[in-house]
């Protein structure tokens, strides 16, 4: 049996014991809270920040725990809003056994896929809330309270905060999240711009020649250009800078180091991916390229309304036509999650011109120089 299957088996067994032998009742006092959205996506993890802020405002004395994939724990060494990060990896059965030692939550919040309600129940959560309408319907059965997605457009991050009753959280300030401790590395001389060509889905990537042209234009403005990228993204940087004219940090930095690289940058340009959301947390002036993704759904919203940020998108775009989120139909949503077999050419990214990106970059550089 695979490790993931063993983990699921343990979770289901523990959840069924809780379901059969414990009466469900809304707790009168909320002293311990669990945010259960086990994801290996950096962006999804960071987009939970408004929810954490709202929980802290509404429950100032509670212990707020959040499931975090082990690769992202280093960003939470000084966690925002006093949150306790709990490492969890479904592929490691020991991970759930360690979590079980922290069991016993008054409230669990399920921001995404309602399958996570099984995990919340297995960890002894007395009351579980999440969005209804999940498909298939069996995913919703363990929710004690189901909320509906709003009828009006907004960011997913703001909508998730709406799972908690009360007014919206105070808008984000960079002082809310202390920078993680970082191993020393040599920062470029200022002012410098960070270009990050990578993305989890190749259909979200911009043409290498356009990155090259953008780097040339930024350099002509007097800015040094550096490239960033995760491990394995070195070929993307090499394609964008075949002559190696610019400093590349691709595959060389961990997440705390990347935080500090962004914190000292004059500008970040990237696709709509995890690095874009990290830049927003850090407070880096940023330009984000939206192809498949929706600038409405994954933009700054109310919580990050003060962030120095510019989206570049062609909106609407003909094939950005999917109206589901976490397999829930939402009439106003327009996004795309097609993969290479379904889409041979990312026309949505090809539609983003260097001139449009450069105009956004110049605008935000002038505003924050």
C-alpha positions in Angstrom: 0.0 0.0 0.0 1.2 3.5 -0.8 2.0 6.0 2.0 -0.8 8.3 0.8 -3.3 5.4 1.0 -2.1 4.5 4.5 -2.4 8.2 5.6 -6.0 8.3 4.2 -6.9 5.1 5.9 -5.8 6.4 9.3 -7.6 9.7 8.7 -10.9 8.0 7.7 -10.7 5.6 10.6 -10.2 8.4 13.1 -12.9 10.5 11.5 -15.4 7.7 11.7 -14.7 7.2 15.4 -15.4 10.8 16.0 -18.5 10.8 13.9 -20.0 7.7 15.6 -19.2 8.4 19.2 -19.2 12.2 19.6 -22.3 14.4 19.4 -22.0 17.4 17.1 -22.6 20.7 18.8 -21.5 24.2 18.1 -19.0 25.1 20.9 -19.9 28.0 23.2 -16.3 29.0 23.6 -13.7 28.9 20.8 -10.3 28.4 22.3 -8.6 26.3 19.6 -9.0 26.7 15.8 -7.8 24.7 12.9 -7.4 26.0 9.3 -7.3 22.9 7.2 -6.3 23.4 3.6 -3.4 21.0 3.0 -1.9 22.1 -0.2 1.4 21.9 -1.9 0.8 25.2 -3.7 2.6 28.2 -2.2 0.1 30.7 -3.6 -2.9 28.9 -2.1 -1.1 28.8 1.3 -0.3 32.5 1.2 -3.8 33.4 0.1 -5.1 32.2 3.5 -3.6 35.2 5.2 -6.8 37.3 5.2 -8.6 34.3 6.9 -5.8 34.2 9.6 -6.2 37.9 10.2 -10.0 37.6 10.5 -9.7 34.7 12.9 -7.3 36.6 15.1 -9.5 39.7 15.2 -12.6 37.7 16.0 -10.9 35.3 18.5 -8.0 37.3 20.0 -7.3 34.8 22.8 -7.6 31.6 20.7 -4.8 29.2 19.6 -5.0 29.3 15.8 -3.3 26.4 14.0 -2.8 26.1 10.3 -1.8 23.1 8.2 1.3 24.0 6.2 3.3 21.8 3.7 6.8 21.2 5.1 8.5 23.1 2.2 6.8 26.3 3.3 7.4 26.1 7.0 10.4 28.3 6.8 8.2 31.3 5.8 6.3 30.9 9.1 9.3 31.1 11.5 7.7 34.3 12.7 4.1 33.6 11.7 1.6 36.4 11.2 -1.2 37.0 13.7 0.3 34.5 16.2 -0.6 31.5 14.1 0.8 28.1 14.9 2.0 26.3 11.7 1.5 22.5 11.8 3.5 20.6 9.2 1.4 18.1 7.3 2.2 15.8 4.3 -0.4 13.3 3.2 2.4 11.3 1.6 3.9 10.6 5.0 1.7 8.5 7.4 3.8 9.7 10.4 2.8 13.2 9.6 -0.9 12.5 10.6 0.2 10.6 13.7 2.1 13.7 14.8 -0.8 15.9 14.1 -3.1 13.6 16.1 -1.1 14.6 19.2 -2.4 18.1 18.8 -6.1 17.0 18.3 -9.0 18.7 19.9 -10.2 21.8 18.1 -13.3 23.8 18.9 -13.6 25.1 15.3 -12.2 24.0 12.0 -12.3 26.1 8.8 -12.1 24.4 5.4 -11.3 27.0 2.8 -10.9 24.8 -0.3 -11.8 21.2 -1.1 -14.2 19.8 1.5 -12.3 16.5 1.5 -10.3 18.2 4.2 -13.3 18.0 6.5 -12.3 14.3 7.0 -8.9 15.4 8.3 -10.5 18.1 10.5 -12.9 15.6 12.0 -10.1 13.0 12.5 -8.3 15.7 14.5 -11.3 16.1 16.9 -12.8 19.3 15.5 -16.1 19.9 17.2 -17.5 22.2 14.6 -16.5 22.3 10.9 -17.3 25.2 8.5 -16.7 25.5 4.8 -18.2 26.4 1.5 -21.1 24.3 0.3 -21.7 23.1 -3.2 -18.7 20.8 -3.5 -18.8 18.2 -6.2 -19.4 15.3 -5.6 -21.9 16.0 -2.9 -20.5 13.5 -0.4 -17.6 15.9 0.3 -20.0 18.3 2.0 -21.6 15.8 4.4 -19.0 16.3 7.2 -19.5 20.1 7.3 -21.5 21.3 10.2 -22.0 24.7 8.6 -22.0 25.4 4.9 -21.5 28.9 3.5 -22.3 30.0 -0.1 -19.8 31.8 -2.3 -20.8 35.5 -2.8 -22.9 36.4 -5.8 -20.7 39.3 -6.7 -17.1 39.1 -8.0 -14.2 39.2 -5.5 -10.9 37.6 -4.6 -10.8 34.1 -3.3 -8.7 35.3 -0.4 -11.4 37.8 0.7 -14.1 35.2 0.2 -12.3 32.7 2.4 -12.1 35.3 5.2 -15.9 35.6 4.9 -16.2 32.1 6.3 -15.7 33.7 9.7 -18.6 35.9 10.9 -17.8 39.6 11.5 -16.5 42.6 9.5 -13.7 42.2 7.0 -10.2 42.1 8.5 -8.1 45.2 8.6 -6.1 45.6 5.4 -2.7 44.0 5.4 0.4 45.8 6.5 3.9 44.4 5.9 4.6 44.8 9.7 2.0 42.1 10.2 4.4 39.4 9.0 8.0 39.5 10.3 10.6 38.5 7.7 11.9 35.0 8.3 15.5 34.5 9.3 17.7 33.8 6.3 21.1 32.3 5.6 23.4 35.1 4.2 23.7 35.5 0.5 25.0 38.3 -1.7 22.3 40.7 -2.6 22.6 42.6 -5.9 23.4 46.3 -5.9 20.3 48.5 -5.9 18.2 49.4 -7.7 17.4 46.0 -9.2 14.3 44.3 -10.7 13.5 40.6 -10.2 12.1 38.7 -13.2 10.6 35.3 -12.4 9.7 33.4 -15.6 8.6 30.1 -13.9 5.1 28.9 -13.1 3.6 25.6 -12.0 1.7 25.2 -15.3 3.7 25.8 -18.5 0.6 27.4 -20.0 1.1 30.3 -17.6 4.6 31.0 -18.9 5.5 34.0 -21.0 7.6 33.6 -24.2 11.4 33.7 -23.3 12.1 36.3 -26.0 9.7 38.6 -24.3 11.4 38.2 -21.0 14.7 39.0 -22.8 13.2 42.2 -24.3 11.7 43.2 -21.0 15.1 42.8 -19.3 16.8 45.0 -22.0 14.2 47.8 -21.6 14.5 47.8 -17.8 18.2 47.9 -18.0 18.0 50.9 -20.3 16.1 52.6 -17.5 19.1 52.2 -15.3 17.9 49.1 -13.3 19.9 46.0 -12.8 18.0 42.9 -13.7 18.2 39.6 -11.9 16.3 36.4 -12.6 14.8 34.1 -9.9 13.4 30.6 -10.1 12.9 27.5 -8.1 14.9 24.3 -8.4 14.6 22.9 -11.9 13.7 26.2 -13.4 17.3 27.0 -14.5 16.5 26.1 -18.1 13.7 28.7 -18.1 16.1 31.4 -17.1 18.7 30.2 -19.6 16.1 30.5 -22.4 15.2 34.1 -21.3 18.9 35.1 -20.9 20.8 32.8 -23.2 24.0 34.9 -23.1 24.0 35.0 -19.3 24.1 38.8 -19.1 22.1 39.0 -15.9 22.6 37.5 -12.5 20.5 34.4 -11.9 19.3 33.1 -8.6 17.4 30.2 -10.1 17.7 27.1 -8.0 20.0 28.8 -5.6 17.7 30.4 -2.9 15.5 28.9 -0.3 12.2 30.6 0.5 13.5 32.9 3.3 16.4 34.0 1.0 13.8 34.6 -1.8 11.8 36.8 0.7 14.9 39.0 1.3 15.7 39.2 -2.4 12.2 40.5 -3.0 12.2 42.8 0.0 15.2 44.7 -1.4 14.0 44.8 -5.0 12.6 47.8 -6.8 10.2 45.6 -8.8 9.0 42.0 -9.3 7.6 40.8 -12.6 6.2 37.3 -12.7 3.3 35.2 -13.9 0.3 34.7 -11.6 2.0 32.1 -9.4 3.2 31.6 -5.9 6.0 34.1 -6.2 3.5 36.8 -7.1 1.7 36.2 -3.8 4.9 36.1 -1.9 5.8 39.5 -3.4 2.5 40.9 -2.1 3.2 39.6 1.4 6.7 41.1 1.4 5.4 44.4 -0.1 7.5 44.4 -3.3 6.2 46.6 -6.1 5.0 44.0 -8.5 3.6 43.4 -12.0 1.7 40.2 -12.4 1.0 38.5 -15.8 -2.4 36.9 -15.9 -3.2 34.4 -18.7 -5.2 31.4 -17.4 -5.8 33.0 -14.1 -8.3 35.7 -13.2 -7.1 39.1 -11.9 -10.5 39.5 -10.2 -10.2 36.1 -8.4 -6.5 36.2 -7.6 -5.7 39.9 -7.4 -5.2 42.1 -4.4 -8.8 42.5 -3.3 -9.7 44.4 -0.2 -7.2 42.8 2.1 -4.2 43.7 0.0 -5.7 46.8 -1.4 -2.7 48.9 -0.3 -0.2 46.6 -2.0 2.0 48.2 -4.7 0.7 46.0 -7.6 -0.3 46.1 -11.2 -2.0 43.3 -13.1 -1.5 42.8 -16.9 -4.2 40.8 -18.6 -6.5 40.7 -21.6 -9.8 40.5 -19.9 -12.1 39.0 -20.9 -10.3 36.4 -23.0 -12.3 34.0 -25.2 -11.1 30.7 -23.7 -10.8 31.9 -20.1 -14.3 30.5 -19.8 -14.4 28.0 -16.9 -16.7 29.0 -14.1 -15.7 26.5 -11.4 -13.5 26.9 -8.3 -12.5 23.8 -6.3 -15.1 22.0 -8.5 -17.9 24.3 -7.4 -19.8 26.2 -10.1 -19.8 29.9 -9.5 -21.6 31.9 -12.3 -19.3 35.0 -12.3 -16.0 33.2 -12.2 -13.9 33.2 -15.4 -10.7 31.2 -15.3 -8.9 28.3 -17.0 -7.2 25.3 -15.6 -6.5 23.4 -18.9 -3.2 21.5 -19.2 -1.0 20.9 -22.2 -3.1 18.0 -23.6 -6.1 20.3 -23.7 -4.4 23.4 -24.9 -1.5 23.3 -27.3 -0.7 27.1 -27.3 -1.2 29.6 -24.4 -2.8 32.4 -26.5 -3.8 34.2 -23.4 -0.1 34.6 -22.5 0.9 35.4 -26.1 -1.6 38.3 -26.0 0.4 40.0 -23.2 2.8 42.4 -25.0 6.1 43.7 -23.8 4.8 47.2 -24.2 1.9 46.5 -21.8 4.1 44.9 -19.2 6.7 47.7 -19.5 4.0 50.3 -19.2 2.8 48.7 -15.9 6.4 48.5 -14.7 7.2 52.1 -15.4 4.0 53.2 -13.7 4.7 51.4 -10.5 8.4 52.2 -10.5 7.6 55.9 -10.7 5.0 55.7 -8.0 7.4 53.9 -5.6 10.8 55.4 -6.5 
